[in-house]
Amino acid sequence: PFDPDDLSHLIRNASRQISLTEENRQLKEQMVSLENVENLVGKSEAIQQVLRDIESVAPSNATVIITGESGTGKELVARAIHANSPRRFFPLVIVHCGALTESLLESELFGHEKGAFTGAVYNRKGRFEMADNGTIFLDEIATISLKMQIELLRVLETKSFVRVGGNKEIFSDFRVICATNRDLKGMVDKGLFREDLYYRINVVNIQVPPLRERTEDIPLLADYFVRKYCTSMNRPLMTIEPTALRRLEEFPFPGNI
């Protein structure tokens, strides 16, 4: 039997713990969201449209493809979508497809069993498996081979796959975000990218504008980076002279941000 005072104390502690847990959850949610959206610096209509697109698509499970030139911040957009989605407390798994050969990419995405090939000395989870309940971001999706496109299409349709060298089917609940700096529709017309895969990943398209199309954001970006690096290098906060700022605004920035 409980002493009434002890029971009352226990109930108060439990209630306080529930309240603190909920408050902590809400704070984490706000921190993750703010951290990733604040990195998308700009007040131009072009970048505001990107932010509106993120806000619109983040709560859903829709597959997203982010297009734009190199250096425009496509990965930041992917991170912001994940951070504002119901999957935000599960992993965001990033795969840079263009940096891997076909065989390495297959092992990276699907994992492998011990002994599947020379050097496979242990079982290894693939990126799709790691992304269970979370999001997988396939950067440079246009670089994958036609063979890998077929395998990827099947995984997107069934949410299942088999590790390299294995025979057990593995299921994973993941959301897919892709990115490319190439003209995928043009690649489809030339037979370089599968049309069925193109329509599978092109459910929602977010176009990230190049910096030369949003020059009004250059002063904000310059200030952002000055503050960031002065802080990281323990230097006094510096300012950019108006003449230098005008030169920055006139520069075309072929590499973007």
N, C-alpha and C positions, 0 to 999 in steps of 0.2 A: 504493500500500500504506500501511496505517495503522501508526504506531508503537504497540506494545502499550500503553505508558503513556498515550499520547494517546487510544487507543480506550477504555481503562478509565476515563479521566477523562470522556470523552464519554458513556459509558453511565451513570456516576454522576450527571452533570448531567441527563441525560434522565429518569432515574428520579426525581430530586428534583423536576424540573419537573412530572412526572405527579402526584406526591404533592401538590405545592402547588396544582395546578389542581383536584384533587379536594377538597382542604381548602377552597379558596376557594368552590367550588360549594356545599359543605355549609354554610359560614358564610352565604353569600348566602341560601340556602334558609331557614335559621333566622331570619335578620334580617327577611326579608320576612314570614314567618309571624308572628313575635312582634310586629312593629310593628303589623300590622293586627288581630290578635286582642286585644292589650292595650288598644286603643282602645274595645273593647266592655267597658265597666266595669260590674261588678255581681257580686253573690254570690247574688242571689235565685234561686229555682227557675226562674222564668220566663226569666231571661237565661241560666241554665245550660242550659236546654233548647235555646235558640237556638244556643249554642256546640256542644252535642251534635249538633244538626242540621247545622251547618256542617262538623263533623268527619266526619259520615257521608256527606254529599253531595259534598264537595269533590273527592275522588279520581275521581269519575265524570264523564261528559260529559252527565249528565242536565240538561234544562232546568229552571230553578228560577224560581218566582215568589215574591217577598218581599212580604208584605202587612203593613199596619199604618198607624197614623195618621201625619200629617206630623210630622216632627221626632223620630221614634223611632229613627232610625239605620239605615234600610234600605240606604243606600249603603255604610255601614260593613260591613254583613253581606255585600253583594256583593263588596266589596274583600277581605274575609277569605276568602270562598269561592275567589276567583281566586288569592289568595296562597298557599293551601294545596292548589292543584290542580296537575296535571302541566303546565298551561299557564302557570304563574306567570312564566316567563322570556320570555313573549311579551306583547303589549300587552293591557291592559284598556281598552277603548274605551267611554266613557260618553256616552250620548245622552239629553238631557232633552227628551223628546218634547213635553211641554206647553208648552215655550217657543218652538216653531216652528210656522209655518203649514204646511198640507198640502204646498204646492209646495216650500217650503224643507226640510221634513223628507224629502221624496222625494230631493232633491238631496243632502242631508246623509247619508242612509243608503246610497244607491246610487252617488253621484258623478255627474259630468256630463262631457260632451265639449265641447270648444271650439266655441262658436257655438250651443250648444243653446238658449240664450235670451239676452236682453239682459244684458250684464255677464259672460257666460261667456267670458272671454278666454283661458282655458287649460283643459286637461284636469285634472280633479280627482278623486282617489280618494274613494270613499264610505267610510262608517264600517264597513260589512260587510267591505270589502276591506282596510281597515286592521287589522281584527281577525283576520286570517288566522293560524291556529294559536293564537290567544288567546281572549279573552272579550269579548263585547259586552253592555253593561248598558243596557237600555232602561227608563229611569225614567219614571214616569207613563204607562205603557202604555195606560191606559184613555182617554187624551185623543185618541188617533189616530182619524182618520175611518174610515168603513166602507170607502172605496176603498183607503186605505192598509192596512187590515186584510187585504184580499184579497191585496195585493201582498206584505205581510209573511208571510202564510201560505205563499205559494208559495216564498219565499226560505227559510223554515224547513224546508220539505219537501225542496227540491232542493239547498240550499246554493249556488244560482247566481242571478245577476241580470244586468241590463243597465243600464249607465249611462244617465242621462237624455240623449237625443239621440244615443245610440249604437246599434249593432246587434250588438256582440260580446258573447257570453255569458261572464261571469266567474265562476269558481268560487272559493269561500273556505271554509276549514275553521275554523269558529268555534263557541264555546259561547255559548248565550243565557241571560242572567239578566234577569228583568223585575221591576218593582216597581210597586205601586199603593197608593193610600190609599182607593180606592173599592171598592164591592161589585161585583166583576166578574160574579158569578153573577146578581145582581139585574139588572145591565145586559143580560146575555144574555136573561133572561126578558122584558125590555122591548124587545128587538130593537135595543139600542144597541151591542152587542158580539157579534161572530160566535161561535157556539157551537163551530165547528170550531177556530177560533183559540184559544178559551178552553181547550179540552182539549189543544191542542198545547203551550201554554205552562205549563199547570197540571200538570206532571209531578210536581214536588216543591214543596210549599208550606211556606214558613217564615213563621210569624206572629211579628212583633216586637211585644212588649207595650207599651202606653203607660206612661208613668212613674208615673201614679197607681195602677197595679196592681203596682208594685214599689218602694214607698216605702222599703223597707229599703236600697235602692241609693243613695238620695239623699245620705247622708253620704259615701259613697265617691266619688260623682260630684262633690260639692262640693269634696272634698279634691283630686281629680284636676284640676279646673279652677283651683283656687287655686294649686296647684303649677305648672301649665302656664303661667299668666299671670304669676306672680311671676318665673318663670325668664325668660320672653320679654321682660319689662319691666325685668329686672335689679333687682328689688325683693327685700328680705328676705322669707323665707317667713312668711306670715301664717297665723293659725288663726281658725276661726269659733267664736264664743262659743256655749255650749250653748243659750241662749235663742234665738239667731238660727237655729241648726240645727233646733230644734223648729218654728220658724215655716216653715222651708223644707219640712220633712216634712209640715206641715199644708196646704201650698199645693197645689192640684190640677194645676198646670202644664198648662194647655190647649194650649200650644204644644210640650209635651214637652221633650226635652233641647235 
